[in-house]
Amino acid sequence: MTLAYALIAAIIISLIALIGLVFAPKNWTHSREIKLLGFAAGVLLATATLELLPEAIEHSRGMWAYFSVLFGIVGFFFLERFFSAFHTHRKDPQPLKAAGNLVIVGDGIHNFIDGVAIALAFLVSPVVGVTTTLAIAAHELPQEIADYIVLIRSGFSRKRALLLNFASGLTAVMGVLVVFGLGDIIGPIEGPLLGITVGFFLYIASADIIPELNHKHEAGEKFLLWFVFGIVLIAGLAVGVPHH
C-alpha cells in the first residue's frame, strides 16, 4: 500500500503540470502568485524542520543527518547554478524555442527529485508522505504556471505546451519507482537521503522563494498571512497526528 500511496501522490504532482488549462496565462494574477509563493515557503520550511529533519536524525548514525542536510543545500545551490536557465521564478521568459526546451529538461529533473522525496517520505509514514506532497505541490503550482508561460512564449502551441509540461511532470512517478525498486538498498541510507531532501526544501524556500517575496513590495504584505498559514498548517499536522 505504501507504494500505491506514493504513486498516487506523484501522479497528483504530475497533474499539476496541467494547471495551465485553468489559470495560465489570462486568469493568473500577480497577487495570486505572490500569496501562493508565501504559502509554499511556509509549508516547505515547516515540513523540512518539523517533519523530515527529525526523521532524518532518527534514521541516521552520528552526524550523517546534519552532513546530508548541508550536502543537500550546497548540492542544490550548484545544481541551480548549472541549470539556471530552467528556473523561471526570477526571470522574464524569453521568446526563444531553446528556452522552452531547456525548461522541459530542467523541469523533468526537478520533478524526478520530487518523486524521490515523496517516496522517501511515505516510507517513513503516511502523514510525512502527505505533508511532503503538500509542500511539493505548493511549490510546484506557481512554477508549473511559469513553465507553461515560457513554453507558450517560446513558440509552442497551447496543446503541445501542456503535453510537454505534463510529460516532464511524469518523471516524479519515475522517482518513486526508482526508490521502491532499489528495495533493501534504500534502508541503510534512508536517513541521509531524507537529510538531503531537508536541504532541498530549505534551499528552495530560503534561497529561491523568500528572496523573491522580499522584493515584491508592490504586492503588499498579504503573502505574510499565507506564509504563516503554511507553517501553522504543517505544525498542526506534526503535533496533532502521530507518524508511526
N, C-alpha and C positions, 0 to 999 in steps of 0.2 A: 504493500500500500504506500510505503514511503516514496518509492519510485513514481507511482501514479500521481501522488500529490505534487511532487517536484515537477513532473512533466506538465501537469495542468497549469501550475504556476508559470512555467517557462512559456507555454503556449499563450497564456494571458499577456505576458510581457511582449511576446511576438506580435500579438494582435494590436498592441498599442501603435504599431507602425502604420495601421490603417486609420489613425485618428485624423488624417488629412481629409477623409471623407466628410467629417463633421465640422472641424474647426478651421483648418487652414485652406487658403490664407485669409478669406474675407471675414470670417466670424471670430478670428483670433485677435484679441486686443492686447496692447502692450500692458495695460493694467492687469489683465488676467494672467499674463505670463509671469509678471513680477510676483504676484500673490502665490502662484503655484511654485515658483522657484523658492520663495521663502518657506513654504510648506515642505518642499523637498529637502532643503538644507536642514531644517529641524528634524525631520524623520531620519535622514542619513546620520546625523550626529548622534541622536539618541539610540538608534539601532546599533551603531558601531560601539558605543560606550556602555550601554545598559544591557544589550542582548548578546552581541557577538564577542566582545572582549572578555567577559567573564568565562564564556565557554572556551575561548581560545586558551586562556590561562589554565583552565581545568584540564584540558586535553593536551597540554604541553608539559615538557620537563624543563625545570630550571628557568633560564631566561629566554628560552626559544620563542615564547609568545611575544615578548617585547621586541626581540630582534626581528621577528616576522612582521610586526606592525611597522617598524621602521623601514624594513625592506619594501613593504607594500607602498608606503608613502613615497620613498625615494624612487622605487621602480616605476610607479605610475607617473611621477614627475618626468622621468626620462622618456617614458612611453608617450606622454602628451607632447613633449618636445619633438619626438620623432614623427608623430602623426598630427602635428599642429594644424595641418590643413583640414583634418577631419572634425575639429572642434568648431562648431558654428555659433556657440553662445556669444563670443566676444567679437565676432566679425560680421561685416555685411556680406551676404552671399555674392559671389562673383558669377556673372552670366557666362561661364565657361563650362563646356562639357566635361573637361578634365576634372574640374572641381566636383561635379556630380559623381563621377566615377570614384574619386578619392573618398567621398562621403560614404558610398556604398561599402567599400573595402573597410574603412575605419569603423563604421557602424557595425559591420559583421564581427570584427574582432572584439569590439566593445560588448556586444550582446553575448558573444561566446563566454566572455569573462563573467557577465551577469548570470549566465546559466550555471557556471561552476559555483558561483556564490550561492545561488538558490539551492543547488543540490547539497552543498556542504551544510547549509542552514537546516534543511529538512532532515539531514542525517542526525543533527543534534536533537531537534524536537519539532513537532508541527507548529508550535507557537513561534519559535525562532524562524521557521521557514516562512510563515505568513508575514511576520513583521519585516523580514528581509525582502520579501517580494513587494510589500507595500513601499519600502524605501526605494527599491529599484524602480518601481512604477512611477513614483512621484518625481523621480529624476528623469525618467525616460520620456514622459509625456511632452514637456517643452522641447526636449532635444529632438524627438521624432518629428515634431511640427517644424522645427527649424530645418531639419534634414530634408523634409518634404519640400519646403520652400526653396531650398538650394537646388534640388533636383528640377523643380519647375523652371527656375531661372537659368538653369544650365541647358535648357532646351528639350527636356523630356516632356512627353505628354502626361496629362494627369493620371491616366490609367497606368502607363509604364512606370511613372514615379512611385505610385502606390505599390505596384507589384514588386519593384526592385527594393523598396524600403521594407516591405513585408518579408521578402526573401532574406535580406540581411538580418532581420529580426529573428528568423528561424534558427540562427546559429546559437541562440540561447538554449534551444532544445538539444542541440549537439553538445553543448557544455554539460548539460545534465547527464546525457547518455555516457559521455566520456568519464565523468566522475563515478557513476554507478558501474560502468564497465570495468573500471580498474579494480573494483571489489576490495579484496583484503589489503591491497597496496595503500589504499586511502587511510585505513585505520591509524597506523603509526604517525602519519603526517597530517592528520585532521586538524590538530591544534595549530601548527604553523600555517596551514592553509587558511584557517579561519582568521588568524592574525593578519595575513596578507589581505584578506577581504576587509578587515577592520581598517587597515591602512588605505585601501582603495576607497572606502566610504568617506573616511576622514579627509582624504585628499580632494575628492570631488566637492565635498561640502565647503572645506576651508580654503582651498586654492582656486576653485573654479566658480562656485555659485556665490558664496558670501562676498568676495571682492566685487563681483558684478552688482550685487544688490547695494553695496555701499556707494556705487556710482550712479544709482538710479534715483537721485533725489527728486527728480521731477515727478516720480510716480507716487510721492507721498510716503507715509510710514505705515500704511495698512498691511504691508507684507510682514511687518514685525508680529502682528497678531497671528498670521498664518505660520510664521516661524515658531512661535511659542506653542501654537496648537499642535504642530507636528511633534514637538518634543513631549508635550503633555500626553498626547495620544499613545506614543510608544512607551513612555514611562508608566502609564496606566496599565498597559498590557504586561510590561515587565514585572510590575509589582503585584498585579491582581491575578495573574494566571500562572500556575506552576508549569515549568518546562518539561519535567520528567514525570 
